[in-house]
Amino acid sequence: MDYYDALETRDPEAREREQFGQLTRQVAHAKAQSAYFARLFAEVNADHVRDRAALAKLPVTRKSDFTELQAADPPFAGMLAQPVGALARVFMSPGPVFDPQPRRSDFARLARALFAAGFRRGDLVHNTFAYHFTPAGFMMDEGAQALGCAVFPAGVGQTDMQVAAISGLKPAGYVGTPSFLRIILEKAEEMGADISSVRKALVSAEALPASVRAFFEGRGIAALQCYAIADTGLVAYESAAREGMIVDEGVILEIVRPGTGEPVPEGEVGEVLVTLLTPEYPLIRFATGDLSALMTGASPCGRTNVRIKGWMGRADQTAKVKGMFVKPAQLAQVAARHPEIRKYRLSIDHDEKKNDRMTLHCEVQGAPSAALGTAVAASLRAVCNLRGEVTLQPVGQLPNDGRVIEDLRKYE
């Protein structure tokens, strides 16, 4: 079988009819069961939401507002359409943002992306996404199990032990970030360990540059990527054709002008909006803050859903570093801990191995000191859960353009 299910090869017009039939019911359900959407859609007639033009008139819910919305109405801002106790798990992503896991198999719909990446029933999957606090580990774990795979819950870090586990268990494939797969491969070469059983990988949470994909191919690993979000699960995924990312069958995707809900013409870069068709957490017109663009035509692999070009950056100043979001508000927290800081800017780039690297440039009152730099670096790690370098400089050196996060990474 070449496809996960028959939904992937539906006639596009039939898909649109079926999905918008579901959406009409979803809007009515959200109004009836979610306090947040009851307020937001108070003037909306669900029976009228039958096509993309009607969908585009609905108000947008922004991920960037989740921390404040959830703090005002904990834990899920009234968006959940069932009692919290009916959930399987609850997660906390940086922000903090709380994410629910419904009590259903493959709640994030990752089995489809795993299948497209070559995983099959009976495979052993080495899963290096975190199982602690954030949902990524469980999202991939349950997707793999729904596909009929066994899972080794490796989590993050402990590279020597990762190599030992792969060498001993001989998994068929890897799941995690591309940068960590590269680290594991290089450590195995250093140790002289045989981890050649890994022949496929599904990577996410970071970009997959062509140079890094080629590095994997040189070691016999076919790596495909997917675009998934803690709040929504799978959004889009690569197939063996490697021509863009195919939108998941469980969502309706729009590309809009950043900061608005206005759809842009096909091919124009804009912000990704996702509408979920699952009932427990009925996010409708959810603005991800990510940039992408629709591609013309269908994938050569035969799947007929629309495609996007993949992740193309952030619509706001929020950036993703090593799979973790870094936000302007977090940098403000860092600066607030050190009254010497007058102005700051975080620059993000790649090192020589294409791993993410960040540096916090700070203008400080008075003479810069090594002790202050060390203290600021410690605060950066504590607030953002990421290591970064710190440079200190006199007042007046940084550009006066209002930008506090500068993403300098280049993608092939």
Secondary structure, DSSP 8 states (H G I E B T S, - for coil): --SSSGGGG--HHHHHHHHHHHHHHHHHHHHHH-HHHHHHTTT--GGG--SHHHHTTS--EEGGGHHHHHHHSTTTTT--SS-GGGSSEEEEETTTEEEEE-SSTTTT-THHHHHHTT--TT-EEEE-S--SSSSHHHHHHHHHHHHT-EEEE--S--HHHHHHHHHHH--SEEEE-HHHHHHHHHHHHHHT---TT--EEEE-SS---HHHHHHHHTTT-EEEEEEEETTTEEEEE--TT-SSEEE-TTEEEEEE-TTS--B--TT--EEEEEEE--SSS---SEEEEEEE-EESS--TTS--S-EE-----BSSS-EEETTEEE-HHHHHHHHHT-TTEEEEEEEEEE-TTS-EEEEEEEEESS---HHHHHHHHHHHHHHHSS--EEEEEETT-S-SSS-SEEE-----
